[in-house]
Amino acid sequence: STDVTITTNNIFLGRWVGAGASFDGKLANAALFRTTLTQEQVRECMRASSFSQFDAISTLEAFYPLDANFNDSTSGGHDLTATGSPSFTVSYPQLPRGLDLARGVAQARCFTGRAVQFDGSADHLDAAVYSNSSDFYSVSVWVKPDAIGANRNIVASGNLGDNAFLIFLLSTGLVYFYGNDTTGDYAVIHQTTLQAGRWYHLAMAVDQSDAANNTLKAYIDGVE
């Protein structure tokens, strides 16, 4: 993958453009990369617990631990602004799906469970400083839904038809991963059904360098 230039627009955590579909649950360690991550790099994100560890995986555009504040840990200055009353909490992870026991124990030790809680109604976080005008990017985030049964946005940027991306929890518990550029859009619905009350690692890796064959790979707990 190749480093790219980023221009300005919006990042949304816990909602999308406008009102509605607010997330009900917890988010942690949200990372936005300037490159298309490999599956092994996605799994490294699962094992990482600090900014320095995420930064060593690939080039970060923004990183939000969401453990004590809404600040971007990179030098990019993409700090989030809170609406409503998102609060900080601790919710320890179970062993992740799709990994062997030894790896799972290592991951559970790394991820502290510190997270931000959204109420499913008014709570969301916005940073009006990002737009994906590039061909290569990836998104990584830990998520713990409190309830399944309504459409809920997890993380997004941009508008439809304008270099947008979206990770969206459907009412069925399936996760919809979406991206687009000026040549068209593309989406993946992962086969894993999320359950309320447990942690999952979600990631999408996008390569838009071939307008005739845009690529989006979606991962849940490191499994494509």
Backbone as CSV, one residue per row, in Angstrom:
resi,resn,N_x,N_y,N_z,CA_x,CA_y,CA_z,C_x,C_y,C_z
1,SER,0.831,-1.191,0.000,0.000,0.000,0.000,0.866,1.241,0.000
2,THR,0.244,2.384,-0.255,0.975,3.621,-0.461,0.407,4.730,0.397
3,ASP,1.287,5.556,0.986,0.811,6.704,1.737,0.105,7.678,0.800
4,VAL,-0.883,8.388,1.337,-1.686,9.277,0.506,-1.889,10.611,1.207
5,THR,-2.384,11.572,0.463,-2.675,12.891,1.008,-4.127,12.956,1.454
6,ILE,-4.358,13.487,2.637,-5.705,13.601,3.194,-6.120,15.067,3.206
7,THR,-7.353,15.340,2.811,-7.883,16.700,2.898,-8.946,16.759,3.980
8,THR,-9.730,17.819,4.021,-10.595,18.027,5.186,-12.058,17.722,4.927
9,ASN,-12.711,17.146,5.927,-14.155,16.960,5.972,-14.535,16.495,7.365
10,ASN,-15.206,15.342,7.511,-15.742,14.940,8.807,-15.429,13.487,9.147
11,ILE,-15.254,13.228,10.431,-15.252,11.884,10.996,-16.417,11.836,11.974
12,PHE,-17.169,10.746,11.960,-18.291,10.564,12.882,-18.111,9.245,13.633
13,LEU,-18.225,9.301,14.936,-18.272,8.097,15.761,-19.614,8.071,16.480
14,GLY,-20.352,6.983,16.332,-21.625,6.846,17.014,-22.821,7.383,16.263
15,ARG,-22.608,7.938,15.069,-23.711,8.391,14.214,-23.161,8.582,12.809
16,TRP,-24.031,8.990,11.884,-23.592,9.343,10.541,-24.045,10.757,10.271
17,VAL,-23.974,11.199,9.010,-24.367,12.564,8.667,-25.829,12.771,9.058
18,GLY,-26.087,13.851,9.771,-27.443,14.137,10.211,-27.816,13.326,11.438
19,ALA,-29.105,13.226,11.704,-29.582,12.563,12.909,-29.957,11.115,12.607
20,GLY,-30.156,10.337,13.672,-30.637,8.973,13.527,-29.535,7.945,13.523
21,ALA,-29.932,6.684,13.738,-29.022,5.536,13.716,-27.877,5.694,14.719
22,SER,-28.140,6.339,15.849,-27.102,6.547,16.859,-26.714,5.223,17.500
23,PHE,-25.425,5.063,17.782,-24.924,3.809,18.319,-25.306,3.651,19.787
24,ASP,-25.630,2.418,20.164,-25.985,2.072,21.533,-24.979,1.035,22.015
25,GLY,-23.959,1.500,22.736,-22.930,0.579,23.199,-21.607,1.284,23.413
26,LYS,-20.522,0.531,23.314,-19.195,1.032,23.650,-18.261,0.935,22.458
27,LEU,-17.377,1.923,22.314,-16.327,1.926,21.303,-14.983,2.185,21.972
28,ALA,-13.928,1.629,21.385,-12.580,1.840,21.913,-11.559,1.697,20.796
29,ASN,-10.408,2.331,20.986,-9.260,2.199,20.091,-9.657,2.308,18.618
30,ALA,-10.223,3.444,18.260,-10.602,3.696,16.866,-9.401,4.275,16.122
31,ALA,-9.042,3.632,15.016,-7.856,4.044,14.259,-8.204,4.212,12.785
32,LEU,-7.646,5.261,12.182,-7.801,5.519,10.757,-6.400,5.559,10.146
33,PHE,-6.140,4.663,9.198,-4.830,4.538,8.566,-4.847,5.115,7.161
34,ARG,-3.689,5.564,6.695,-3.536,6.087,5.347,-3.161,5.001,4.342
35,THR,-3.213,3.753,4.741,-2.801,2.653,3.896,-3.858,1.552,3.912
36,THR,-3.737,0.603,2.991,-4.603,-0.566,2.948,-3.948,-1.668,3.771
37,LEU,-4.501,-1.973,4.930,-3.900,-2.963,5.810,-4.069,-4.375,5.257
38,THR,-3.067,-5.209,5.532,-3.194,-6.633,5.254,-3.963,-7.301,6.396
39,GLN,-4.343,-8.558,6.206,-5.036,-9.273,7.279,-4.149,-9.393,8.512
40,GLU,-2.863,-9.634,8.330,-1.982,-9.735,9.484,-1.877,-8.398,10.213
41,GLN,-1.860,-7.297,9.484,-1.839,-5.988,10.131,-3.135,-5.726,10.884
42,VAL,-4.265,-6.180,10.340,-5.533,-6.064,11.061,-5.439,-6.826,12.381
43,ARG,-4.865,-8.012,12.361,-4.721,-8.790,13.588,-3.731,-8.142,14.558
44,GLU,-2.747,-7.427,14.021,-1.859,-6.655,14.891,-2.642,-5.555,15.594
45,CYS,-3.610,-4.960,14.910,-4.459,-3.947,15.554,-5.217,-4.549,16.726
46,MET,-5.623,-5.804,16.601,-6.328,-6.470,17.692,-5.442,-6.621,18.917
47,ARG,-4.159,-6.838,18.670,-3.234,-7.070,19.781,-2.645,-5.775,20.335
48,ALA,-2.797,-4.674,19.601,-2.226,-3.393,20.030,-3.107,-2.748,21.087
49,SER,-2.474,-2.019,22.000,-3.231,-1.344,23.051,-2.829,0.111,23.245
50,SER,-1.788,0.581,22.543,-1.316,1.952,22.736,-1.107,2.623,21.384
51,PHE,-1.027,3.944,21.428,-0.784,4.700,20.201,0.504,4.251,19.525
52,SER,1.571,4.061,20.290,2.855,3.682,19.693,2.757,2.334,18.989
53,GLN,1.982,1.403,19.545,1.821,0.098,18.908,1.013,0.200,17.629
54,PHE,-0.051,1.001,17.625,-0.814,1.209,16.402,0.025,1.938,15.354
55,ASP,0.788,2.934,15.783,1.597,3.720,14.860,2.682,2.876,14.205
56,ALA,3.120,1.826,14.885,4.140,0.937,14.328,3.566,-0.004,13.269
57,ILE,2.252,-0.168,13.230,1.622,-1.081,12.273,1.637,-0.488,10.872
58,SER,1.241,0.781,10.744,1.237,1.484,9.468,0.997,2.964,9.747
59,THR,0.932,3.774,8.702,0.827,5.227,8.855,-0.577,5.620,9.297
60,LEU,-0.670,6.226,10.460,-1.953,6.643,11.009,-2.335,8.035,10.524
61,GLU,-3.618,8.214,10.245,-4.186,9.540,10.037,-4.785,10.063,11.326
62,ALA,-5.422,9.176,12.093,-6.017,9.557,13.377,-6.090,8.314,14.262
63,PHE,-5.974,8.536,15.569,-6.111,7.434,16.525,-6.783,7.959,17.787
64,TYR,-7.856,7.264,18.190,-8.644,7.656,19.360,-8.699,6.491,20.351
65,PRO,-7.942,6.554,21.445,-8.055,5.501,22.471,-9.440,5.440,23.102
66,LEU,-10.073,6.616,23.231,-11.412,6.732,23.826,-11.443,6.163,25.238
67,ASP,-10.358,6.394,25.977,-10.255,5.866,27.336,-10.392,6.928,28.414
68,ALA,-10.086,8.185,28.074,-10.167,9.244,29.080,-10.510,10.599,28.481
69,ASN,-10.373,10.735,27.146,-10.720,11.985,26.472,-11.044,11.665,25.014
70,PHE,-11.376,12.694,24.239,-11.766,12.506,22.852,-10.695,13.019,21.894
71,ASN,-9.448,13.075,22.344,-8.363,13.639,21.556,-7.787,12.629,20.570
72,ASP,-7.293,13.155,19.464,-6.542,12.388,18.485,-5.099,12.279,18.984
73,SER,-4.562,11.068,19.078,-3.205,10.864,19.586,-2.132,11.199,18.561
74,THR,-2.494,11.343,17.276,-1.510,11.710,16.265,-1.285,13.226,16.297
75,SER,-0.376,13.678,15.454,-0.116,15.119,15.359,-1.070,15.800,14.392
76,GLY,-2.047,15.052,13.861,-2.953,15.614,12.866,-3.991,16.556,13.422
77,GLY,-4.226,16.493,14.730,-5.168,17.419,15.349,-6.626,17.140,15.062
78,HIS,-6.972,15.865,14.810,-8.359,15.516,14.502,-9.161,15.227,15.775
79,ASP,-9.085,16.118,16.745,-9.797,15.899,18.012,-11.302,15.871,17.782
80,LEU,-11.990,15.050,18.579,-13.431,14.889,18.473,-14.166,15.852,19.396
81,THR,-15.353,16.257,18.987,-16.246,17.063,19.808,-17.449,16.214,20.195
82,ALA,-17.786,16.209,21.473,-18.876,15.378,21.974,-20.205,16.124,21.905
83,THR,-21.251,15.395,21.503,-22.639,15.853,21.591,-23.397,14.867,22.453
84,GLY,-24.301,15.371,23.288,-24.938,14.509,24.266,-24.012,14.309,25.449
85,SER,-24.040,13.129,26.027,-23.208,12.865,27.205,-22.494,11.521,27.109
86,PRO,-21.696,11.308,26.058,-20.923,10.069,26.029,-19.981,10.021,27.225
87,SER,-19.894,8.885,27.869,-19.133,8.773,29.112,-18.096,7.664,29.009
88,PHE,-17.102,7.721,29.881,-16.041,6.722,29.879,-16.362,5.617,30.877
89,THR,-15.995,4.403,30.494,-16.303,3.242,31.321,-15.214,2.203,31.141
90,VAL,-15.291,1.130,31.899,-14.395,-0.015,31.735,-15.242,-1.257,31.570
91,SER,-15.002,-1.981,30.471,-15.742,-3.212,30.195,-14.753,-4.212,29.621
92,TYR,-14.315,-5.146,30.444,-13.223,-6.031,30.064,-13.633,-6.990,28.950
93,PRO,-12.718,-7.284,28.025,-13.058,-8.145,26.890,-13.017,-9.628,27.236
94,GLN,-13.824,-10.390,26.502,-13.723,-11.837,26.526,-12.685,-12.249,25.483
95,LEU,-12.342,-13.525,25.449,-11.438,-13.990,24.401,-12.096,-13.762,23.041
96,PRO,-11.348,-13.238,22.066,-11.946,-12.903,20.779,-12.219,-14.116,19.924
97,ARG,-13.260,-14.018,19.112,-13.584,-15.060,18.146,-12.503,-15.150,17.080
98,GLY,-12.226,-16.380,16.614,-11.363,-16.537,15.452,-9.883,-16.606,15.769
99,LEU,-9.498,-16.580,17.054,-8.088,-16.684,17.412,-7.883,-17.892,18.316
100,ASP,-6.686,-18.469,18.263,-6.407,-19.586,19.156,-6.276,-19.083,20.585
101,LEU,-6.319,-19.992,21.542,-6.373,-19.611,22.951,-5.167,-18.782,23.365
102,ALA,-3.967,-19.194,22.970,-2.765,-18.471,23.382,-2.788,-17.038,22.872
103,ARG,-3.196,-16.857,21.622,-3.278,-15.518,21.056,-4.391,-14.724,21.717
104,GLY,-5.490,-15.403,22.022,-6.611,-14.727,22.651,-6.257,-14.202,24.023
105,VAL,-5.543,-14.991,24.797,-5.113,-14.548,26.123,-4.198,-13.342,26.005
106,ALA,-3.297,-13.370,25.031,-2.399,-12.225,24.837,-3.193,-10.977,24.491
107,GLN,-4.201,-11.125,23.627,-5.018,-9.973,23.257,-5.784,-9.439,24.450
108,ALA,-6.350,-10.348,25.246,-7.150,-9.922,26.388,-6.305,-9.145,27.390
109,ARG,-5.033,-9.487,27.477,-4.141,-8.746,28.377,-3.840,-7.354,27.815
110,CYS,-3.781,-7.247,26.480,-3.427,-5.971,25.860,-4.571,-4.963,25.935
111,PHE,-5.765,-5.416,25.593,-6.889,-4.491,25.534,-7.473,-4.310,26.924
112,THR,-7.426,-3.105,27.441,-7.778,-2.844,28.835,-9.271,-2.860,29.091
113,GLY,-10.062,-2.677,28.036,-11.508,-2.571,28.224,-11.977,-1.150,28.475
114,ARG,-11.050,-0.192,28.582,-11.453,1.207,28.740,-12.096,1.679,27.434
115,ALA,-13.234,2.348,27.537,-14.024,2.651,26.346,-14.922,3.846,26.597
116,VAL,-15.564,4.310,25.522,-16.569,5.363,25.639,-17.944,4.736,25.407
117,GLN,-18.912,5.171,26.227,-20.278,4.640,26.187,-21.206,5.614,25.464
118,PHE,-21.967,5.100,24.487,-22.982,5.879,23.776,-24.365,5.378,24.192
119,ASP,-25.328,6.297,24.281,-26.638,5.940,24.830,-27.665,5.507,23.787
120,GLY,-27.297,5.524,22.479,-28.227,5.111,21.442,-29.230,6.169,21.057
121,SER,-29.089,7.361,21.588,-30.053,8.426,21.320,-29.356,9.709,20.876
122,ALA,-28.792,10.420,21.829,-28.228,11.741,21.523,-26.700,11.739,21.452
123,ASP,-26.047,10.694,21.953,-24.593,10.719,22.076,-23.896,10.457,20.738
124,HIS,-22.916,11.292,20.404,-22.038,11.009,19.275,-20.810,11.900,19.365
125,LEU,-19.801,11.566,18.555,-18.543,12.302,18.506,-18.250,12.670,17.059
126,ASP,-17.846,13.936,16.831,-17.571,14.418,15.480,-16.225,15.125,15.442
127,ALA,-15.527,14.958,14.322,-14.321,15.738,14.052,-14.441,16.273,12.633
128,ALA,-14.598,17.562,12.491,-14.831,18.180,11.184,-13.510,18.506,10.489
129,VAL,-12.658,17.488,10.365,-11.312,17.757,9.853,-10.782,16.679,8.928
130,TYR,-11.636,15.857,8.344,-11.103,14.760,7.538,-11.994,14.468,6.354
131,SER,-11.407,14.185,5.214,-12.137,13.644,4.071,-11.210,12.697,3.348
132,ASN,-11.696,11.521,3.038,-10.866,10.554,2.354,-10.852,10.848,0.863
133,SER,-9.836,11.559,0.412,-9.678,11.839,-1.010,-8.610,10.936,-1.602
134,SER,-8.275,9.861,-0.906,-7.170,9.005,-1.291,-7.655,7.699,-1.891
135,ASP,-6.714,6.920,-2.396,-7.027,5.603,-2.925,-6.824,4.495,-1.897
136,PHE,-6.128,4.766,-0.802,-5.777,3.739,0.161,-6.109,4.196,1.577
137,TYR,-6.896,3.424,2.290,-7.143,3.728,3.697,-7.690,2.494,4.389
138,SER,-7.647,2.511,5.719,-8.191,1.421,6.527,-8.753,2.001,7.818
139,VAL,-9.735,1.298,8.374,-10.369,1.698,9.626,-10.364,0.497,10.562
140,SER,-10.047,0.738,11.831,-10.016,-0.312,12.849,-10.694,0.222,14.103
141,VAL,-11.572,-0.585,14.717,-12.262,-0.126,15.924,-12.744,-1.330,16.734
142,TRP,-12.709,-1.203,18.056,-13.330,-2.168,18.956,-14.753,-1.705,19.265
143,VAL,-15.698,-2.640,19.280,-17.101,-2.290,19.469,-17.785,-3.322,20.356
144,LYS,-18.641,-2.832,21.241,-19.462,-3.699,22.093,-20.890,-3.162,22.089
145,PRO,-21.770,-3.717,21.245,-23.153,-3.239,21.230,-23.894,-3.638,22.492
146,ASP,-24.683,-2.724,23.030,-25.512,-3.035,24.201,-26.820,-3.696,23.806
147,ALA,-27.233,-3.493,22.557,-28.496,-4.066,22.085,-28.405,-4.285,20.590
148,ILE,-29.132,-5.293,20.096,-29.262,-5.574,18.674,-30.753,-5.462,18.335
149,GLY,-31.063,-4.926,17.163,-32.467,-4.837,16.792,-32.825,-3.556,16.072
150,ALA,-31.863,-2.622,16.013,-32.064,-1.380,15.266,-30.793,-1.086,14.487
151,ASN,-30.923,-0.359,13.393,-29.758,0.054,12.619,-28.959,1.078,13.422
152,ARG,-27.649,0.846,13.535,-26.801,1.720,14.346,-25.493,2.017,13.612
153,ASN,-25.142,3.297,13.512,-23.859,3.631,12.912,-22.734,3.518,13.932
154,ILE,-21.601,3.012,13.492,-20.439,2.868,14.361,-19.414,3.953,14.054
155,VAL,-18.922,3.993,12.812,-17.958,5.021,12.416,-18.184,5.339,10.947
156,ALA,-17.994,6.610,10.580,-18.244,7.021,9.203,-17.469,8.294,8.890
157,SER,-17.378,8.582,7.600,-16.826,9.851,7.140,-17.411,10.193,5.786
158,GLY,-17.634,11.494,5.547,-18.048,11.959,4.239,-19.514,11.742,3.938
159,ASN,-19.878,12.027,2.689,-21.235,11.883,2.191,-21.260,10.850,1.066
160,LEU,-22.421,10.248,0.838,-22.555,9.298,-0.258,-22.113,9.938,-1.567
161,GLY,-21.290,9.231,-2.325,-20.802,9.740,-3.600,-19.633,10.688,-3.477
162,ASP,-19.098,10.864,-2.283,-18.037,11.852,-2.062,-16.956,11.262,-1.171
163,ASN,-16.326,10.163,-1.610,-15.234,9.532,-0.873,-15.620,9.239,0.571
164,ALA,-16.753,8.588,0.729,-17.256,8.266,2.066,-16.843,6.862,2.477
165,PHE,-16.868,6.613,3.779,-16.826,5.240,4.270,-17.779,5.121,5.445
166,LEU,-18.161,3.882,5.745,-19.187,3.644,6.739,-19.040,2.231,7.285
167,ILE,-19.067,2.092,8.614,-19.223,0.793,9.265,-20.514,0.874,10.060
168,PHE,-21.483,0.035,9.705,-22.855,0.196,10.153,-23.385,-1.133,10.684
169,LEU,-23.916,-1.122,11.895,-24.514,-2.311,12.490,-25.987,-2.378,12.088
170,LEU,-26.339,-3.429,11.350,-27.714,-3.596,10.908,-28.585,-4.165,12.025
171,SER,-29.885,-4.039,11.876,-30.810,-4.502,12.908,-30.732,-6.015,13.120
172,THR,-30.218,-6.736,12.133,-30.073,-8.190,12.224,-28.852,-8.618,13.025
173,GLY,-27.948,-7.669,13.325,-26.687,-7.991,13.972,-25.536,-8.157,13.003
174,LEU,-25.838,-8.155,11.701,-24.778,-8.174,10.696,-24.160,-6.784,10.569
175,VAL,-22.914,-6.732,10.078,-22.211,-5.459,9.949,-22.005,-5.146,8.468
176,TYR,-22.387,-3.938,8.097,-22.316,-3.440,6.728,-21.110,-2.517,6.618
177,PHE,-20.172,-2.867,5.751,-18.973,-2.070,5.500,-19.127,-1.444,4.109
178,TYR,-18.987,-0.132,4.015,-19.291,0.576,2.775,-18.214,1.622,2.485
179,GLY,-17.939,1.805,1.199,-17.062,2.880,0.769,-17.455,3.360,-0.615
180,ASN,-17.045,4.574,-0.976,-17.257,5.038,-2.339,-16.241,6.104,-2.705
181,ASP,-16.113,6.312,-3.998,-15.375,7.460,-4.518,-16.177,7.987,-5.705
182,THR,-15.589,8.848,-6.498,-16.341,9.476,-7.589,-16.680,8.500,-8.711
183,THR,-16.073,7.296,-8.698,-16.340,6.315,-9.755,-17.432,5.328,-9.373
184,GLY,-17.851,5.317,-8.125,-18.888,4.387,-7.709,-18.733,3.965,-6.268
185,ASP,-19.624,3.052,-5.835,-19.552,2.607,-4.455,-19.413,1.088,-4.400
186,TYR,-19.111,0.563,-3.201,-18.838,-0.851,-3.001,-19.107,-1.151,-1.540
187,ALA,-19.537,-2.370,-1.270,-19.931,-2.705,0.092,-19.760,-4.192,0.345
188,VAL,-19.592,-4.528,1.617,-19.515,-5.912,2.071,-20.379,-6.036,3.319
189,ILE,-21.210,-7.074,3.378,-21.889,-7.444,4.617,-21.191,-8.697,5.139
190,HIS,-20.544,-8.577,6.275,-19.786,-9.703,6.829,-20.736,-10.794,7.297
191,GLN,-20.260,-12.053,7.210,-21.127,-13.185,7.555,-21.321,-13.364,9.060
192,THR,-20.519,-12.693,9.882,-20.627,-12.836,11.332,-21.795,-12.012,11.877
193,THR,-22.597,-12.599,12.717,-23.690,-11.893,13.381,-23.247,-11.482,14.773
194,LEU,-23.239,-10.176,15.040,-22.844,-9.682,16.348,-23.929,-9.964,17.382
195,GLN,-23.495,-10.160,18.614,-24.398,-10.337,19.744,-24.229,-9.175,20.715
196,ALA,-25.284,-8.825,21.382,-25.205,-7.761,22.380,-24.358,-8.224,23.560
197,GLY,-23.632,-7.274,24.133,-22.923,-7.540,25.374,-21.571,-8.196,25.240
198,ARG,-20.985,-8.214,24.018,-19.636,-8.744,23.878,-18.832,-7.875,22.919
199,TRP,-17.515,-7.907,23.116,-16.612,-7.106,22.304,-16.312,-7.789,20.975
200,TYR,-16.178,-6.963,19.937,-15.729,-7.410,18.614,-14.733,-6.393,18.067
201,HIS,-13.771,-6.894,17.300,-12.882,-5.994,16.570,-13.340,-5.949,15.116
202,LEU,-13.615,-4.732,14.626,-14.057,-4.519,13.258,-12.983,-3.759,12.485
203,ALA,-12.797,-4.125,11.232,-11.830,-3.409,10.394,-12.246,-3.498,8.942
204,MET,-11.935,-2.452,8.203,-12.098,-2.448,6.758,-10.828,-1.895,6.127
205,ALA,-10.402,-2.518,5.021,-9.196,-2.115,4.307,-9.565,-1.865,2.855
206,VAL,-9.299,-0.655,2.362,-9.812,-0.211,1.064,-8.667,0.151,0.127
207,ASP,-8.801,-0.313,-1.124,-7.889,0.049,-2.213,-8.741,0.530,-3.378
208,GLN,-8.685,1.846,-3.668,-9.469,2.450,-4.742,-8.601,2.822,-5.937
209,SER,-7.413,2.228,-6.054,-6.467,2.649,-7.079,-6.888,2.231,-8.480
210,ASP,-7.735,1.202,-8.595,-8.242,0.750,-9.885,-9.727,1.080,-9.952
211,ALA,-10.081,2.109,-10.709,-11.465,2.587,-10.740,-12.438,1.508,-11.195
212,ALA,-11.960,0.551,-11.982,-12.834,-0.517,-12.475,-12.941,-1.680,-11.492
213,ASN,-12.125,-1.651,-10.438,-12.099,-2.793,-9.531,-11.715,-2.342,-8.124
214,ASN,-12.523,-1.435,-7.548,-12.272,-1.007,-6.175,-12.386,-2.205,-5.234
215,THR,-11.519,-2.238,-4.217,-11.469,-3.381,-3.315,-11.729,-2.943,-1.884
216,LEU,-12.677,-3.602,-1.226,-12.930,-3.409,0.195,-12.903,-4.779,0.855
217,LYS,-12.005,-4.955,1.811,-11.968,-6.188,2.593,-12.436,-5.878,4.006
218,ALA,-13.377,-6.668,4.501,-13.981,-6.458,5.818,-13.566,-7.588,6.753
219,TYR,-13.271,-7.228,8.006,-12.811,-8.205,8.989,-13.579,-8.036,10.302
220,ILE,-13.966,-9.145,10.889,-14.477,-9.154,12.251,-13.642,-10.138,13.053
221,ASP,-13.038,-9.661,14.129,-12.098,-10.446,14.934,-11.024,-11.079,14.084
222,GLY,-10.515,-10.310,13.098,-9.410,-10.748,12.279,-9.756,-11.694,11.156
223,VAL,-11.051,-12.050,11.017,-11.491,-13.002,10.006,-12.209,-12.262,8.886
224,GLU,-11.774,-12.491,7.638,-12.401,-11.823,6.496,-13.734,-12.469,6.132
